[in-house]
Amino acid sequence: MAHHRAGRSADAQQWLKRGLERINTQVPHAGVDDLESPENYLVCQILRREAVALIGEGAK
């Protein structure tokens, strides 16, 4: 989101794509995995949604 705010949209999209890949592979999934710390899961999901809304779906 910092790259987006600085006007570097290509970098923002690249980092969002990398972040989404990491979330999909390394963050436990609700209803499937043991979340261990639900508050960390919620923070991660809120930040993911905010970044996708700001930067756009094209980074997926």
Backbone as CSV, one residue per row, in Angstrom:
resi,resn,N_x,N_y,N_z,CA_x,CA_y,CA_z,C_x,C_y,C_z
1,MET,0.821,-1.174,0.000,0.000,0.000,0.000,0.876,1.252,0.000
2,ALA,2.057,1.147,0.588,2.975,2.283,0.584,3.459,2.585,-0.834
3,HIS,3.732,1.548,-1.616,4.141,1.755,-3.011,3.028,2.448,-3.791
4,HIS,1.809,2.043,-3.559,0.663,2.654,-4.245,0.561,4.137,-3.889
5,ARG,0.691,4.417,-2.602,0.596,5.811,-2.158,1.726,6.660,-2.732
6,ALA,2.906,6.059,-2.944,4.049,6.782,-3.495,3.967,6.910,-5.017
7,GLY,2.906,6.366,-5.611,2.717,6.486,-7.053,3.420,5.413,-7.867
8,ARG,3.888,4.375,-7.203,4.573,3.275,-7.900,3.611,2.089,-8.023
9,SER,2.654,2.246,-8.940,1.585,1.246,-9.044,2.086,-0.120,-9.505
10,ALA,3.077,-0.158,-10.389,3.604,-1.450,-10.844,4.241,-2.202,-9.680
11,ASP,4.989,-1.492,-8.852,5.586,-2.127,-7.667,4.503,-2.578,-6.698
12,ALA,3.485,-1.742,-6.526,2.386,-2.088,-5.622,1.693,-3.368,-6.081
13,GLN,1.438,-3.483,-7.369,0.790,-4.690,-7.890,1.680,-5.911,-7.731
14,GLN,2.978,-5.739,-7.959,3.918,-6.859,-7.799,3.938,-7.347,-6.347
15,TRP,4.033,-6.415,-5.407,4.091,-6.804,-3.999,2.760,-7.360,-3.516
16,LEU,1.663,-6.848,-4.024,0.364,-7.406,-3.652,0.259,-8.842,-4.149
17,LYS,0.681,-9.077,-5.375,0.646,-10.441,-5.918,1.472,-11.385,-5.048
18,ARG,2.671,-10.966,-4.674,3.532,-11.795,-3.821,2.888,-12.025,-2.456
19,GLY,2.279,-10.975,-1.908,1.617,-11.105,-0.614,0.434,-12.052,-0.653
20,LEU,-0.358,-11.952,-1.714,-1.512,-12.855,-1.855,-1.071,-14.302,-2.009
21,GLU,0.004,-14.529,-2.755,0.535,-15.886,-2.895,0.971,-16.432,-1.539
22,ARG,1.621,-15.577,-0.751,2.072,-16.005,0.567,0.894,-16.289,1.489
23,ILE,-0.120,-15.433,1.442,-1.315,-15.664,2.260,-1.962,-16.996,1.876
24,ASN,-2.067,-17.261,0.586,-2.719,-18.494,0.124,-1.941,-19.752,0.473
25,THR,-0.626,-19.648,0.624,0.176,-20.842,0.875,0.633,-20.998,2.320
26,GLN,0.737,-19.902,3.072,1.336,-19.993,4.399,0.420,-19.621,5.558
27,VAL,-0.700,-18.988,5.282,-1.625,-18.594,6.349,-2.691,-19.678,6.477
28,PRO,-2.960,-20.126,7.709,-4.010,-21.135,7.898,-5.354,-20.635,7.372
29,HIS,-6.171,-21.553,6.894,-7.482,-21.217,6.342,-8.572,-21.498,7.370
30,ALA,-9.442,-20.530,7.566,-10.543,-20.671,8.524,-11.440,-21.831,8.130
31,GLY,-11.838,-22.615,9.108,-12.720,-23.750,8.865,-12.005,-24.990,8.369
32,VAL,-10.717,-24.860,8.064,-9.947,-25.997,7.558,-8.777,-26.290,8.484
33,ASP,-8.021,-25.268,8.819,-6.812,-25.414,9.626,-7.035,-24.858,11.033
34,ASP,-6.133,-25.229,11.936,-6.126,-24.658,13.278,-5.529,-23.262,13.187
35,LEU,-6.297,-22.248,13.529,-5.853,-20.865,13.383,-4.860,-20.447,14.464
36,GLU,-4.753,-21.187,15.547,-3.870,-20.905,16.671,-4.123,-19.520,17.267
37,SER,-4.099,-18.496,16.458,-4.289,-17.120,16.928,-5.300,-16.423,16.013
38,PRO,-6.580,-16.507,16.326,-7.602,-15.943,15.444,-7.428,-14.450,15.179
39,GLU,-6.910,-13.712,16.168,-6.753,-12.276,15.940,-5.712,-11.982,14.854
40,ASN,-4.648,-12.765,14.777,-3.667,-12.582,13.702,-4.276,-12.912,12.346
41,TYR,-5.110,-13.942,12.287,-5.799,-14.307,11.055,-6.698,-13.157,10.604
42,LEU,-7.441,-12.580,11.546,-8.354,-11.489,11.201,-7.603,-10.258,10.708
43,VAL,-6.515,-9.901,11.359,-5.706,-8.761,10.923,-5.186,-9.003,9.513
44,CYS,-4.701,-10.196,9.253,-4.182,-10.542,7.927,-5.274,-10.400,6.869
45,GLN,-6.473,-10.892,7.150,-7.556,-10.838,6.178,-8.034,-9.397,5.946
46,ILE,-8.073,-8.605,7.006,-8.476,-7.205,6.861,-7.470,-6.452,6.001
47,LEU,-6.191,-6.637,6.266,-5.160,-5.966,5.473,-5.182,-6.432,4.019
48,ARG,-5.431,-7.723,3.807,-5.518,-8.252,2.441,-6.658,-7.580,1.685
49,ARG,-7.821,-7.507,2.318,-8.978,-6.886,1.671,-8.741,-5.411,1.387
50,GLU,-8.118,-4.719,2.332,-7.833,-3.307,2.141,-6.861,-3.100,0.980
51,ALA,-5.820,-3.927,0.907,-4.830,-3.798,-0.166,-5.456,-4.099,-1.523
52,VAL,-6.273,-5.130,-1.606,-6.918,-5.474,-2.878,-7.876,-4.363,-3.294
53,ALA,-8.592,-3.794,-2.339,-9.511,-2.702,-2.668,-8.755,-1.462,-3.150
54,LEU,-7.599,-1.187,-2.553,-6.826,-0.009,-2.905,-6.079,-0.185,-4.222
55,ILE,-5.413,-1.325,-4.367,-4.520,-1.545,-5.513,-5.280,-2.142,-6.690
56,GLY,-6.260,-2.989,-6.394,-7.083,-3.543,-7.460,-6.934,-5.036,-7.615
57,GLU,-7.920,-5.606,-8.241,-7.962,-7.053,-8.461,-6.945,-7.529,-9.475
58,GLY,-6.439,-6.639,-10.303,-5.500,-7.035,-11.345,-4.247,-7.681,-10.817
59,ALA,-3.913,-7.464,-9.558,-2.703,-8.036,-8.985,-2.871,-9.507,-8.675
60,LYS,-4.115,-9.958,-8.619,-4.345,-11.380,-8.319,-3.855,-12.154,-9.474
